[in-house]
Amino acid sequence: MWNKSQILALASDHAGFELKTFLIKILKEEGYQYRDYGAFSTESVDYPDFAHKLANAVQEGLHTRGIVICGSGNGVCMVVNKYEGIRGALCWNSEQAELTRRHNDANVLCLPGRFIDFDDAIKAVKLFLNTDFEGGRHKTRVDKINIIG
């Protein structure tokens, strides 16, 4: 379960800016703390610039979880998963967000700003934040993610 006093990392590119702005509004109303790593408008930008900032902050331990958004969600997901210890999950709905926490211990939620409606996105975010990792057989599998064979 997410402790609302923890600071959640958020980032987007221009295509994810409107969804990020909506999520911030709802999260703020509900008492969540956050840090916004950009972008700060719908002006065209390069998604890796903001995904790198977020992933680096999570990797360094400044945040335990983050949410990153671009048009398809794929680009930012590719970037964050380059970082050791980051388990970014592209989720198009709340069921995926819940399962990726339960089974994969995902610590970065990657959202497709152009392909998920705002209501589904906030449901996914809330499940991502409030679903615990089950551990057990899933921990063995998660431990194998960083093994380079």
N, C-alpha and C positions, 0 to 999 in steps of 0.2 A: 504494500500500500504506500502510495506517495505521500510524503510529509510536505504539506503546503509551504513550510518555511524553507524547504530546499529550493535552490534556484534552477529553474529549467532553462536550457539553452534553446533558442529559436533562431532560425535563419531561413532565408529564401532568396530567390532571384526575382527579377521583375514579374515573371509569370506566376510566381507564388505569393507575391506581395499582398494581394487583396485577401487571400485565404489566411495568410499569416496575421494580417491586421484584424480580421474577424476573430481568429483564435485568441489573440492577445486580449481583445475586448472581453470575451467570455471568461478566459482564465483570470484576468484581473478582477472582474466582477465577483468571481467565486473565491478570491483570496489567494490565488497561486502567485508565486514569485517567479520572475523570468528575467533573462537577459537577451536582448535582441542583437544578433550579430549582423544584421542587414539582410537584404537590401532595404533601402528606406523610401523607395518610390517604385513606380511602374516603368521608369526609364530603363531601357535595355542595358543589362549588365551580364557578366560572365558568371554562371552559377558556381564554377569551382572556387572562385574567390571567397564566397560566403560559406560554402560547404567545408572548405579547408579550415576556416576560422572556427566553426562550430566543432568539427571533429578534433581539432587540436585542443580546444578547451576541455572537451570531454576526456580525451586521452590523458591530459595533464591532471585530471581530477578536479577541475573547477566545477564540473557538473557531473551528476551521475547519469542523466538522461538528456536527450535533445530531440528536437523536431526540426526537420529540414524539408523545404518544399521547393520544387521547380515545376515546370509545365507538366512533364510526364512522371516526375519522381525518380526516373531512372538515372539521370545524370548525377544528381546529388547523392543518390544511393551508391553509385560507383565510386564517387570521391570519398565518402566517409568510410567505406569498407576497405580503403587502402591503409587505414590507420590500425595499428595493432591494438587489440582490445575493443575495437568498435564492432558492434554487430548491428548494422543498419538493415532495416526491413522495409521494403516497399509494400505499403498496404493501401488497398483500394476500398476497404470497408472495415467495420468494427470487429467482425469475426476474425479477420486476419490479424488485426492489432492485438486482440486478446490472445490468440494462439501463439503469436510470435513472442509474446512475453512469457506465457506459460511454458512453452517448449524450447524456445531459442534464447531466452534471456536477452532479447534485443534491447539495446540501450539507446538507439537512435531510430526514431520513426520517420520514414521518408514518405511524403505525401505527394500525389500527382495533382497539382493545383488546377489543371485544366480538365481533370477527369473525375473529380470527387465533389459532390455538393457539400455545402457548408455544414448542413445538419449531420451528414454521415461523417464528415471530418471531425467534428467536435466529439461525436460518439466514439470514434476511433481513438482520439487523443485521450479521452477520459479512461477508456479501457486500457490503453497503453500505460497510463500513469498509475492506475489502480489495480492492476493485475500483477500478482506475484509470480515469480519463477517457481515451477514445481520441483526442480532439482531431480533427484533420483536418476532414472535411466536417461533423462534429458541432460543432466549435468555431464555424464560421460560423453555424450554426443557433442555438447557445446565445447567441452575441453579439447575435442579433436579439430575444432575449426581452425585454430592457429598453427596446427602442425603442418609443416611443409615437408612432404615426403619425397 
